[in-house]
């Protein structure tokens, strides 16, 4: 046991992650499926990023934020899946104490930035549709960069707060986590000191970090809907709504899975439902995002075709 563990009263130096399946025969199947999902997610999101960089039509604020979102999606899946694949290969399920907390920090950092970027994208749609005459000045390159920097700063503060708070707890008994990555709710269940303040902190900060952006997104789209409904032509309404549909789908998946994950802290036992929601959060959502944003978007599809084939798509 290292000296640090003794000074803070913690006797657990590593955790055991049970993973998705405990049946040895199913582990190779899980490995292949998640390796494929990881490669598809990284390839899809980097392709979207490359498409945005090479296509001048996509050099707009909305696609600037989407490019950042693609980088975040690669980060989110990289924080959880490669380490799970490594454990499946080595047949070792242990995770060092510090590595577990490092994973928690980066997971909450990237998820936090994701949350704020989705809000920035909603604000961008609000300005584009409701304030078209002042859009170019109110969403200038400087404003875009400020929104991204502020997103990272707020998410860093949030992630650091939770990581420091969980590090003050004592872990002196059970060390088995019924999940495939480390996260706060599962560690709360293993602590032998009171987690009441930590849970309160998670709810309070979560309300500010997720509730405020969600309220801003809803407000932005309420104004957008009102403005679009005032457009007389059906074609005009359809075009305006089509630019928002992809973003609203991603917001729904992101907040739906997030709320389900962290509003169930009262449950005594971690269940397979938590693992399912974890897969949605860390694997399915980042994998679907490139598809959602490229579907029914001819500009993105044309740019992707150019990236993949080296040829410009025919108009």
N, C-alpha and C positions, 0 to 999 in steps of 0.2 A: 504493500500500500504506500502511495507517495505521501510526503509530508503535508501537501495541500489538503488531501482528503481528510487527514486527522484534524487539521486546524478548523475546518468548517463543519466537522461532525459527520461527514459523509463517509460511509464505509463501502458503498458501491463504487467500483472503479470502471465497470463496464455494464452495458445493458445487452439483453438478448432479444433480438427482433424475430418474432415467429414467422414473419413473412406472410405471403398470400396463401400458400398451401403447405401443409406439413407432410402430405403423402409424397414419399420420394419419387414414385412413378410419374407424378404430375409436374415435378419441378423442371424437367427438361422442356416440357410444353410451355410452362410459364416463362422460362428463359427465352425461348424462340419468339413467343408472342410479344414480350415486352422489348426485346432487342429490335424486332421489326417496328414496333410502335415508336421506339426512340429514334430510329433511323428515319422513319417517315416524318416524324415531327420536326427533327432538326433539318432534314432536307427541304420540307415544305416551307418552313419559316424562313430559312436562309434564301430560298428561291423567291419568296415574296419580297424580302429585303433587297435582293439583287435586282428584281423587276422594278422596284421603286427607284433604285439608283440609276438604272440605265434608261428609263422611259421619262422624257421631259414632261409628258402630260401628267405624270404622277408626282411632280415636284410641287405639291400643294401641302398646306398644313395638315389636312386629314391624313394624307399618306406619310407625312413626316412622323406623326404620332403612331400610325400603323407600323412603320418600320421599327420604331422603338418597342412597340408591343411584340413584334416578332422576335426581337432580341431577348425580351423578357421571357417569352414562351420557351425559347431554347434554354434559358437559364433555369426556369422553374422545373422542367423535366430533368435537367442535368443534375440538379441538387438531390433528387431522390432516386431516379431509375438506375444510373450506372453503379451506384454503391449496392443496390439490391441485386443487380446482375452479378457483381463481383462476389457477393455472399453466396449466390446460387452456384457459381462456378467452384468456389473454394470449400463449399459445404460448411462454412463458418458463419454462425448467426450472431456473433458478438460484435458490439459496437463500443469503442472506448467512450468514457464519460465526456471528454472534451469534444470528440467528434460528433456525438449526439447533439450537444448544445450548439456546435458550429452549424450543423444542418438546420436546426431550429432558427438560428439567426438569419441565415441566407434565404430560407424558405419564406419567412415573414418579411424580409426586406424586399424580395422580388414580388411577392403577392401584394405588398403595400404599394409599390410603384405601379403595378398593374391596375390597382384600384383607382389611383389618382389619374393615370393616363386615360382610363375609360371616361373619367369625368372631364378631362381636357378635351377629349374627342366629342363629347356631348356639347360642351361649350362652343367648340368649333362649328358644329352643325347649327347651333342656335344663332351664332353670328352670321353664318353663311346664308341662312334662310330668312331670319328675322331682321338682320341688319346688313343687307347686301352692299349698301352704298359706303359703309365705313368698314367693311370686312377686312380689306387689305391692310388698313392701318391698325385696327384693333387686334388682328391676328398676324402681326408682322413676324419676321424671323426672330427678332429679339424676344418678343412675347412667347413664341413657341419654345425657345431655349430656356426662358425663365420658368415656364410651366414644367418642363422636364426636370430642371435642377431642383425646383421646390418639391416636386414629387419624390425625387430621390432623398432629399433632406428629411422630409416628414416620415418617409418609410424607414429610413435609417434610424431615426429617433425611436420610432415604434418598435422596430426589431430589437434594438439595443435594450430598450426598457424591459421587454418581456424576457430577453435572454439573461439579463442581470437579475431580474426578479426570480426566475426559476433556479438560477445558480445559488440563491440564498437558501433554498430548501435542502433538507437533509434526506438522503436516500440510504437507508440502513437495513432494508429488508428485501422484499421481492424486487427482482430486476428484469422480469420478463414483460416485454411490450407486445401486445397482440396487434401488431401492425407491420407494415413493410418500410416505414420511415419514422423518425422521431418527431413528435409534435407535442404541444402543451397538454391537451386533454389526457393523453395516455400517461404522461409523466406525472401529472397531478395525482393520478390513481396510485402511483407507486411511492409517493413521498410519505415519510413517516412523521413529517411535521405538518402543521395546519396549512392548507392551501386556500383558505377562505379569502385572504387578501389578494392572492394571485388570481383567483377566479373573478373577484370583484374588479381587479385591474384589467383583466382580459375583456370583461363585459363593458367597463367604462371606456377604455381606450378603443375597443372595437366599435362601440357606438359612435365615437367621434371620428375614427379613421374610416369606417365603412358607412355609417349612417349619414354623415354629412355629405360625402360624395354622392351617395344614392339619392339623397334629397335634392342635390343640385342637378343630377341627371334627370330626375323626374320633372323638376321645374323647367329645365331646358327643353325637354321634349313636350311638355304641356304647351309652352309658347310656340314650339315648332309646329305641333299639330294644329293649333289655332291659326297660325299663319298659312299653313298648307291648305286648310279647309276654305280659306278665303280666295284661293286660286280658282278661277272660273273654269279653266279647261281641265278635263279629266286626265289628259296626257301630262299636263303640267303637274297635277297633284301626284300622279303615279311616279314621275321622275323625281320629285322632291322626296317622297316617302322611300323610294328605292335606295337613296343614299343613306338612309337612317336604319333600314331594316337589318343589315348585317351587324351594325353596332349594337342594336337593341337585343339581337339574338345572343351575342357574346356577353353582354351585360347580364342577361337572364341566367345563362349558364354559370357565370362567375359568382354572382350573388346567391343564386339558388343553392349551389353546392357549399359555398362558404357559410351561409347561415345555418344550414343543416349540420355542418361539422362542429361549429362552436357554440351552438345553442343547446347542445345535449350534454353539458358538463355534469348534470345531475345523475346521469346513468352510472350505475356501479360497475357494470361489466362492459368492456369494449367488445363490440360485436362485429360480425362480418359486414354489417351495414356501414360501419366506419371505414372499413377497407374499401368497400365499393365507392363511397363518397370520395375517399382518398384517391382512387384511380381516376374518378371524374375530374377532380381538382388538378392533379399533377400530370395526367397522361392524356385523357380524352379531350379535355378542353384545349390544351396547347396544340393537339393534333388536328382538331376540327377548325381552329381559327383560320388557317390559310385557306381551307376549303370554303368556309363561310364568307370570307371577304373576297374571294375570287369568283364565287358563284354569281352568275348574272351580272358580272362586271366586265364588259368588253375591254376596257382599258387595261385592267390587271391581267386579263387572259392574254391579250396581245403582247404585253410586256413579258409575261411568263414564257410564252411561245418563243419570243426573241432570246430570252436567257437560256432556254433548254435546247434550242435548235441553232441559234446564231442567225436566224433569219427573221426579218420583220413580218408580222402577220399581215395578210391581205385585208384591206378595209372592206 
